Every structure is written in C-alpha cells, then in structure tokens.
Amino acid sequence: MIRPFHGFALLTLGIAAACATIPPITGDPAVTVTARAETVPVGTSNEDAADDPAIWRNPSDPAASLIVGTDKKGGLYVYDLKGAQKSFMPAPGLNNVDLVEIEGGRILVIASDRSDPAAAHLFLALLDPASASLTPAGRIAVGEGEGYGICIAKPAGRDEVAVFSAPKNGVIYRTIIRQGRGGFAGTTTTLAKVASQPEGCVADPRTATLYIGEEAAGIWAIDMNSGAKRLVAPVDNRMLVADLEGLALAPEGSNGGYLVGSSQGDNAYAVYRLPGVTP
C-alpha cells in the first residue's frame, strides 16, 4: 500500500527491504495499488535474497526496457518488463544496484559489494541491451564500512559518473568514476555522515541533491557538492514507519516530481511532492 497522493499513477516500483526488527506499527491509512507484473523468483529462495532493482529505459522502444535486480546471495539478474528472466551473472555479496548510460551509448551497472564486511566496494558491469546480458567491468574500493546503499548521478557535460555509497556505518561516500585505457577507476571522498544505519539512496542531479534514508530516523537531503544536510522527512509512525529502506525518484520538470520511500514498518510506500518534500 502507499500513502494517499494526487496526480501520479504508480505503475511499477520495486523498492526492496530486509526483515523488520521492531514491533509492527500502523501508520496513516493507505490506498491499495496492485502491481501489473512481477518477476520470477530469484534462485536463492526463502533467504531474504531479492533486494534491489534498477531500470534501463529503452528510449526507442520503452516496452523493450530491462530491469537489473540483485540476489544478495547469488548475483545480478536481468528481466524484461513482463518479469521474465533474460540472463544471470553470478556475483555473491551484492546488495543495492543502479545504472547509468555513459559515453558511446553503453550502460554501466554499479552495485554495492558487501562481500568484505570491513570495507565497501563497488562492483561494475556493462549491460548489453541487445542480448540483455551483463559483462563484469571491474571492482573499486570505496572505504571503511560494510557496503549497503548505492546510487548514481551523471553530471551534465562531464565524462564521469558520481557514485554515492551508504555503508552500514553511516558514512556517505562520493566516488568519481572515470574510464581510462586500463578500464574504470574511482576517486573517493567522504561527503557526509548520519548517526545510524542508512540504506535508501537516490540522487537528483537537477538540484544537486542526494536523498539518503537513515533507517531509524528518516530521509535526509544532502548537497551533493558541499555535504550539507537536513532531515526533510522524519520517521513519525504516520507517513514513515521504521525501518525506512529504499528510495525512488519520479522527476518532473526542472525540480518537481515525487520522492518515494519504503515505509517498511507498516509495509507501505510514502510519497512526497518535490521540490518541497511535502506529503
């Protein structure tokens, strides 16, 4: 279920979440939205394995768009919009995933790699839309903390990709990835920090705003350049019930649209209007 909202049809939204660890709390009344399709189950069944999706929109044929999804115990799956599996690439230990189109029309897929609990890494792959298959493209060290949340921003006019990592220790890293003759390489700096475990992450390059979900606290808006942050949607047991997990963005115009967060504590989605992050 999702919270009441106006002027927006939520057709498909995959925001994955892990098992809650607090007693159930019922937030504000929500409306029911029924999914139009679903994927086949991941290979690792009944083990909290299916976690996070990223959607590549085919600009010439939207119906031929593809979904990349993580199996935390197995690797990366590619599905069509009907939910049929197109391919699978083994890569155990991946958690969240995002993708971006880069120079030459290539599609770069980046996942948070939590195979080393002490140090976060990024796992890179290239998606071939014709065959719906993935090819490994490298692994980049980020910093201390177990890899968890991740999202991507592609700065306009720049031959680089900004990747934001949100490991379990609350440090928010920014990694600038460029491609050279030897492949992809990254430079990482610390952007910000939150007090407890984050996960949900979505970047809005229109306003240079990074939205981070701190599971027990709420949604932070963080300046992607300075790291200045403010809590814009607290966990209040009405719109948001902890744990707060995935975040998604539906942009409209120069700064409008909707920000969606998974209110895992009551199995609902909270929808906010942009730019003000108003319910």
C-alpha positions, 0 to 999 in steps of 0.5 A, spaced: 500 500 500 502 507 499 500 513 502 494 517 499 497 522 493 494 526 487 496 526 480 501 520 479 499 513 477 504 508 480 505 503 475 511 499 477 516 500 483 520 495 486 523 498 492 526 492 496 527 491 504 530 486 509 526 483 515 523 488 520 526 488 527 521 492 531 514 491 533 509 492 527 506 499 527 500 502 523 501 508 520 496 513 516 491 509 512 493 507 505 490 506 498 491 499 495 495 499 488 496 492 485 502 491 481 501 489 473 507 484 473 512 481 477 518 477 476 520 470 477 523 468 483 530 469 484 534 462 485 536 463 492 529 462 495 526 463 502 533 467 504 531 474 504 535 474 497 531 479 492 533 486 494 534 491 489 532 493 482 534 498 477 531 500 470 534 501 463 529 505 459 529 503 452 528 510 449 526 507 442 522 502 444 520 503 452 516 496 452 523 493 450 526 496 457 530 491 462 530 491 469 537 489 473 535 486 480 540 483 485 540 476 489 544 478 495 546 471 495 547 469 488 548 475 483 545 480 478 539 478 474 536 481 468 528 481 466 524 484 461 518 488 463 513 482 463 518 479 469 521 474 465 528 472 466 533 474 460 540 472 463 544 471 470 551 473 472 553 470 478 556 475 483 555 473 491 555 479 496 551 484 492 546 488 495 543 495 492 544 496 484 543 502 479 545 504 472 547 509 468 548 510 460 555 513 459 559 515 453 558 511 446 551 509 448 553 503 453 550 502 460 554 501 466 551 497 472 554 499 479 552 495 485 554 495 492 559 489 494 558 487 501 562 481 500 568 484 505 564 486 511 570 491 513 570 495 507 565 497 501 566 496 494 563 497 488 562 492 483 561 494 475 558 491 469 556 493 462 549 491 460 548 489 453 541 491 451 541 487 445 542 480 448 540 483 455 546 480 458 551 483 463 559 483 462 563 484 469 567 491 468 571 491 474 571 492 482 573 499 486 574 500 493 570 505 496 572 505 504 571 503 511 564 500 512 560 494 510 557 496 503 549 497 503 546 503 499 548 505 492 546 510 487 548 514 481 548 521 478 551 523 471 553 530 471 551 534 465 557 535 460 562 531 464 565 524 462 564 521 469 559 518 473 558 520 481 557 514 485 554 515 492 555 509 497 551 508 504 555 503 508 552 500 514 556 505 518 553 511 516 558 514 512 556 517 505 561 516 500 562 520 493 566 516 488 568 519 481 568 514 476 572 515 470 574 510 464 581 510 462 585 505 457 586 500 463 578 500 464 574 504 470 577 507 476 574 511 482 576 517 486 573 517 493 571 522 498 567 522 504 561 527 503 557 526 509 555 522 515 548 520 519 548 517 526 545 510 524 544 505 519 542 508 512 540 504 506 535 508 501 539 512 496 537 516 490 540 522 487 537 528 483 542 531 479 537 537 477 538 540 484 544 537 486 541 533 491 542 526 494 536 523 498 539 518 503 534 514 508 537 513 515 533 507 517 531 509 524 530 516 523 528 518 516 530 521 509 535 526 509 537 531 503 544 532 502 548 537 497 551 533 493 557 538 492 558 541 499 555 535 504 550 539 507 544 536 510 537 536 513 532 531 515 526 533 510 522 527 512 522 524 519 520 517 521 513 519 525 509 512 525 504 516 520 507 517 513 514 513 515 514 507 519 521 504 521 525 501 518 525 506 512 529 502 506 529 504 499 528 510 495 525 512 488 525 518 484 519 520 479 522 527 476 518 532 473 520 538 470 526 542 472 525 540 480 518 537 481 516 530 481 515 525 487 520 522 492 518 515 494 520 511 500 519 504 503 515 505 509 517 498 511 514 498 518 507 498 516 509 495 509 507 501 505 510 506 500 510 514 502 510 519 497 512 526 497 511 532 492 518 535 490 521 540 490 518 541 497 518 534 500 511 535 502 506 529 503 
